[in-house]
Amino acid sequence: MDKIIVTITGILSILGIYWFFFGKKEETAQISSAATIIVDGGYKPKSFKIPQDKTTTIIFLRKDGNTCLEDLIIPDFKIKKYLPMHTPVTITLSPKKPGIYNFHCGMNMFHGTIEVA
C-alpha cells in the first residue's frame, strides 16, 4: 500500500511541475496601430506582435508601485522611459526589420517581447 501511495504522489508531483513550467503559455497579442500595455506585477500582455514598416503606438500604463517597474527599457530601439504611476506613457515604433525584440524593467526583473512581422 505504501508503494502505491508513493507512486501516485510522485506522478502527481511530476505532472504539477510540468504544468507549472510548461503548461502556462500566454498568447501573443496582435497590435495593428495602437494598444495599451498595463504594467502591474509585470507587463500585460507581456508578448505582442506589431507590423513591420508601419507606425505603431504603444501606451504603457503603470499601476504597480514597485520601483523596479518605474523604468521601461527597449534596448534594440534605444528606448528608456520613466513610467510614472497612473500616467500613460506613449511610445511610437516603426520597425524596419522583422524579428523578436525584448524589453524589460529598470532592474531587468520583468520582461516582455515585441514580435515584428
PyMOL commands that set and color helices and strands:
alter all, ss='L'
color gray80, all
select helices_A, chain A and resi 2-23+67-70+75-77
alter helices_A, ss='H'
color red, helices_A
select strands_A, chain A and resi 29-30+34-39+43-44+47-50+56-62+71-74+79-82+89-93+99-105+111-116
alter strands_A, ss='S'
color yellow, strands_A
deselect
rebuild
show_as cartoon
